[in-house]
Amino acid sequence: MLKLMHIKKWSSPVEDWQKATSIYDFSAIDIDGKEVSLEKYRGTVVVITNVASK
């Protein structure tokens, strides 16, 4: 099981997220701090949960 710390856009500028055509345009930082492309999970069921807290 992969635990993701946060999702970030594949490209740099903040405005580029609006140009994303699918979830696979994003990457995430895993629990070990390594960047993982969500493309890796194409064809599998993925649940993304917002667990933000103060």
C-alpha positions as CSV (number, residue, x, y, z in Angstrom):
1,M,0.0,0.0,0.0
2,L,1.3,3.4,-1.0
3,K,0.7,6.3,1.4
4,L,1.0,9.6,-0.3
5,M,2.0,12.7,1.7
6,H,0.6,15.3,-0.8
7,I,-0.1,15.6,-4.5
8,K,1.7,18.2,-6.6
9,K,1.4,19.3,-10.2
10,W,3.8,17.7,-12.7
11,S,4.8,21.1,-14.0
12,S,6.0,24.2,-12.1
13,P,3.6,27.2,-12.4
14,V,0.6,27.2,-10.2
15,E,-1.7,28.1,-13.1
16,D,-0.8,24.9,-15.0
17,W,-3.0,22.7,-12.9
18,Q,-6.0,24.2,-14.8
19,K,-4.5,22.7,-18.0
20,A,-4.5,19.2,-16.6
21,T,-6.6,16.7,-18.6
22,S,-6.6,13.8,-16.2
23,I,-5.4,12.8,-12.8
24,Y,-2.4,11.2,-14.5
25,D,-1.0,14.7,-15.2
26,F,-0.1,14.9,-11.5
27,S,2.5,13.4,-9.2
28,A,2.6,12.8,-5.5
29,I,5.2,12.7,-2.8
30,D,5.1,9.3,-1.0
31,I,5.7,8.7,2.6
32,D,9.4,8.4,2.0
33,G,9.6,11.8,0.3
34,K,10.0,10.4,-3.2
35,E,8.0,11.8,-6.1
36,V,5.7,9.3,-7.8
37,S,3.8,9.9,-11.0
38,L,0.1,9.0,-10.7
39,E,0.5,7.5,-14.2
40,K,2.0,4.5,-12.3
41,Y,-1.5,3.7,-11.1
42,R,-3.3,3.8,-14.5
43,G,-5.7,0.9,-14.7
44,T,-6.1,0.4,-10.9
45,V,-8.6,1.8,-8.4
46,V,-7.2,4.8,-6.6
47,V,-8.8,6.6,-3.7
48,I,-7.5,10.2,-3.0
49,T,-8.5,11.5,0.4
50,N,-8.1,15.0,1.8
51,V,-6.9,14.6,5.4
52,A,-5.9,18.2,6.0
53,S,-6.1,19.4,9.6
54,K,-5.0,22.3,11.7
